[in-house]
Amino acid sequence: MEATNLFYRDPALYDLVQADSTSAAACRSLIEHHAPEAASLIDFGCGTGRDIALLSERYSCVGVDLQPAMVEHARLVRPGLDVRLGDMRTVRLQECADVVVCLGNSLAYVHDNDGVSQVFDTFAAHVRPGGLLVLCSPVSPVLRKETMRAEVTVPEGVAQVAITYVWDLRTQINTMHRVWSLPSGIEVEDEIHRRVLFPLELERYASIAGFEVIAMEDEAGGGLVGSSAYTVARRTR
């Protein structure tokens, strides 16, 4: 869970690149469908607070993130938000909400089974009985062998990004390696290591922590056709 991701080192760049993200809208749609009376929400792995800034239009929100730079940036650019520093494996806020969310593949940065179990225990410790968990995480690996290329708008202009993926089946870690060719001529590399939890694994971890999975779908609201999915679960005990 170290800050090898370039976005963790440059939270302002993260905000810029993710400006058109629809994760908050997708999350709100799921909450409105499965828990229309929900009024409070805790976001574990909230990053710069971009999602809870949007979700706070409807819910009373608290955000928690492990990366100090992300929390500092959130407090600087979104001073009205309640964003706290904490490790979602162990943090206890001494409060509960109607909904707990974990978006942006945040769970995928916890690689070991014990750690994943701890995170689900944290979810259960912070959502009221009958409350909702909304989780977005990888459910299958990206298996592309060819290098992908993308253009990303950065403050200085447009960066060219070369992206490659490696899949380790034994550890279920999908590694994304990126080479950023910035407008200044500088090249920057970063790597992202994400644990893939297959759908039945997610369901098992949720069940052990006292949740019942009630939906699992991609962002478009369809079946599981992509590498990531939204899992919705209700706390039953």
C-alpha positions, 0 to 999 in steps of 0.5 A: 500500500505504498505510494508507488502510484504517481497519482498518490505522489501528485494528488492534484494530477489525480483530481485532474485526470479523474475529473470526468469519473462517474464513480460517485454517480454510479455509487449514488444510483446504487444507494438510491435503489437499495437504501433510498432512506440512507442519510449518512455515509463513510468512504474508506479509501476516499483519496482526495475526497472527490467522490464524497464532495459529490456524495455530500450533496445528498449524504452526511459524509466522512472520508478516510484515507491511508495516504497523507498527501491525499488527505492533505490535498483533500483538506486544502482544496475541499476544506468543508469535507470531513476527511481523516487519516487512517488505515482501513484495515484497523481504523475505528471511528467510533461512529456508524453510518447508513452506508459504507463505500469503498470506491476507486479500487481501494480494496485492491491495494490490500494484497493479503487474505488477512488484510482483506478480512480486516477491511471487511471487519472495518466495514461491518464495524461502521455500518448500522445493522441493515445498512449498505456496503458499496464496493468497487474493485477488480473481479478479473484481471486485465490480460492484455499482452500488447502495450496500450497507449493513451493521452492524458491531459496534465497541467502542462499539456498532454502526456503520452502514457504507455501502459502494460499489464502483468498477471500473477495468478498465484498471488492474484496480483494484476500489475499495471506499469505506466511510462508517462512522457510529459510535455516537458520531455521528462519521463516518469514511471509508476506501477500499480499492484492490485489484488483481484478478488473474484466474485465468489471470494468477495461474497465469501469475505462479505458473508463472514463479516456479516453481509449479504451480497444483493447485487454485483454489476458493472458501472453500466448496470449490466452483468459482470462483463469488465475487469471491475464491478460494483458489489452491493451488500447489506449488513445482516448481523 
